[in-house]
Amino acid sequence: MSLAIGVIGVATEDPGQSLPELVIVPARPGADEPEMETRYTPDGLEVVLPAFSSVAKLVDMLGRHQPWICVPLSEARQAAMAGGLARVVIDPEGMA
C-alpha cells in the first residue's frame, strides 16, 4: 500500500496508517550534498518524490545499488514542494 502526501493534505487507502517521522529517499551525489531523486508514477503522468518507510522497502523496489538518504518526512516534503512536485509518495508500488 502506498501513501501520498499532497501539498494540501494526506491521502491514503488506509486511514489508520501512520506517517513515519523519518523516510528513506533515493538520492544521487550532488555538488555539495546528495540530491533527492524523483520518479514518474506507473502511469507516466506525474513526477513524484518516492519515500520509503524502511531501507528494505527501498531495496525491494529500486535495487540494492540505489543510493539513498534518510531524512525527516518534513524535509522530503519541503524538497518536493521546492521542486514543483505536488506529492511525496511513501512506499510506492510499481515505480522503478
N, C-alpha and C positions, 0 to 999 in steps of 0.2 A: 504494500500500500504506500502511496506517495502522499506527501503533504505539501500544499502550495501556500506560500506566504506572499500575499499581494501587498501592494503599496497601501491599500485601504484596510485589509484585514487578513484573516486566516481562513482558508478553506480546506476541508479535509473530508474524506469519506467516513472517518471515524471521529465523531465529536469528542470522544473520550481520550483520544491520543494527545499526549502532552508534548510540548515543544522542547527539544534539547537546548541546554544552555550553550554548549559548545558543539560545533559541527566540523566535519571533515570535508574540505573543498578541494577539488582538483586544481592544481596550480602548475605554473612553469616559472623558471627563473626570469626575473625582471632585471632592469638596470640596477636598481638599488635594493629591491626587495621582491619576493615572489609575487606573481600576478595570478589572480584567480581566473580559471578558465570557464568559459560559457559553453553551452551545448544547445543544439536545436531539440525541440520536443520531437517525439517519434513521428508526428505528422508533418514535421518540417516547416511549420507555420510560425513558430515563436522561438526566440532565443531566451533561455533562462539560465540562472546560475544554479547548477546542481549542488546539493549539500547532503552529506550523509551523516547518519547518527552514529556510525562506527567505521573504523578503518576496514573491517571485514566487509561491510556492505559496499564501500567504495571499490575494494579489490574485486568483489564479485561482479560488479557492473563494468568497471573500467580496466581491470587487469592489475597485476602486481607491479608492473613497471610505471604505473601512473604516479607522478609526483603529487604530493598533497600537502596541505597545511591545515592546522587545527585553529579555528578562530571562534570567538563568540558569535552566536547567531545574529546579534545586533550588528556586528561589523560586516558580516556577509550581506545582510540586508542593505546596509548603507552603501556598500560597494556596488551592489546590483542597481540600486536607485541612481547612484552617481554615474553608472554606465548606461543609463537609459533603459534598464530592464524592468519589467513590471513584476517579475516573480522570482523568488528563490524556491526551488522545489527540493524538499527533503526526502531522501530515499526514493529517488525517481525510478521508474520502471521503463525499460525499453530505450534507454539512452546509451550511446557508445562514444 
